């Protein structure tokens, strides 16, 4: 009896995992189809109105990212003004010792 219950649970678990995979695949396929439909309608509307079809692009310039980070750290790493230096006569000489 234990073998039958174990076998049924194993098959049910396999079917549940398979159903989750199919659902995930279909949701990705649906999202891609909606995106393609929106893109197609946008291109069709641009052609009907006589405007050029502009592509969807991500405007990302690596230089702007670098300069943003570089500028944001400049205020945190700025050097504080140093106190005025002491006169040389305040410095004492040190006699080196031999290391044993």
C-alpha positions as CSV (number, residue, x, y, z in Angstrom):
1,X,0.0,0.0,0.0
2,X,2.9,2.4,0.8
3,X,4.3,1.9,-2.7
4,X,1.0,2.9,-4.3
5,X,0.7,6.1,-2.2
6,X,4.3,7.0,-2.8
7,X,3.9,6.5,-6.6
8,X,0.7,8.6,-6.7
9,X,2.3,11.4,-4.7
10,X,5.4,11.3,-7.0
11,X,3.2,11.5,-10.1
12,X,1.1,14.3,-8.6
13,X,4.2,16.3,-7.7
14,X,5.6,15.8,-11.2
15,X,2.4,17.0,-12.8
16,X,2.3,20.1,-10.5
17,X,5.8,21.0,-11.4
18,X,5.1,20.5,-15.1
19,X,2.0,22.6,-14.8
20,X,3.9,25.4,-13.2
21,X,6.5,25.3,-15.9
22,X,3.9,25.4,-18.6
23,X,2.1,28.3,-16.9
24,X,5.4,30.2,-16.6
25,X,6.2,29.6,-20.3
26,X,2.7,30.6,-21.4
27,X,2.9,33.8,-19.3
28,X,6.2,34.8,-20.9
29,X,4.7,34.0,-24.3
30,X,1.7,36.1,-23.6
31,X,3.8,39.0,-22.4
32,X,5.9,38.8,-25.6
33,X,2.7,38.7,-27.7
34,X,1.3,41.8,-26.0
35,X,4.6,43.6,-26.5
36,X,4.6,42.6,-30.2
37,X,1.0,43.7,-30.6
38,X,1.7,47.1,-29.0
39,X,4.8,47.6,-31.2
40,X,2.8,46.6,-34.3
41,X,0.0,49.0,-33.5
42,X,2.4,51.7,-32.8
43,X,4.2,51.2,-36.2
44,X,0.8,51.0,-38.0
45,X,-0.3,54.3,-36.4
46,X,2.9,55.9,-37.4
47,X,2.5,54.9,-41.0
48,X,-1.1,56.0,-41.0
49,X,-0.3,59.4,-39.7
50,X,2.8,59.8,-42.0
51,X,5.3,60.0,-39.2
52,X,8.6,58.0,-39.2
53,X,8.6,54.8,-37.1
54,X,11.0,55.4,-34.3
55,X,12.5,52.4,-32.6
56,X,12.3,51.7,-28.9
57,X,15.7,52.3,-27.5
58,X,17.2,52.6,-24.1
59,X,19.2,55.7,-24.0
60,X,22.1,54.7,-21.8
61,X,25.5,56.3,-22.1
62,X,28.2,54.7,-19.9
63,X,29.9,58.0,-19.5
64,X,26.9,59.5,-17.8
65,X,26.8,56.7,-15.3
66,X,30.5,57.0,-14.6
67,X,30.3,60.8,-14.2
68,X,27.2,60.5,-11.9
69,X,29.0,58.1,-9.6
70,X,32.3,60.1,-9.8
71,X,30.5,63.4,-8.9
72,X,28.5,61.8,-6.1
73,X,31.6,60.5,-4.3
74,X,33.5,63.8,-4.7
75,X,31.6,65.4,-1.9
76,X,32.2,62.4,0.5
77,X,35.9,62.1,-0.3
78,X,36.7,65.8,-0.3
79,X,39.7,66.7,1.8
80,X,39.1,68.7,4.8
81,X,41.3,71.8,5.2
82,X,44.4,70.8,7.2
83,X,45.3,72.7,10.3
84,X,48.4,74.9,10.1
85,X,51.6,73.1,10.4
86,X,53.7,73.4,13.5
87,X,57.1,74.9,13.5
88,X,60.1,72.8,12.9
89,X,61.5,73.5,16.4
90,X,58.7,71.4,17.9
91,X,59.9,68.3,16.2
92,X,62.3,66.1,18.2
93,X,64.8,63.7,16.7
94,X,64.5,60.0,17.2
95,X,67.4,57.8,17.8
96,X,67.0,54.5,16.0
97,X,67.6,51.3,18.0
98,X,69.0,48.1,16.7
99,X,66.5,45.4,16.1
100,X,67.1,42.1,18.0
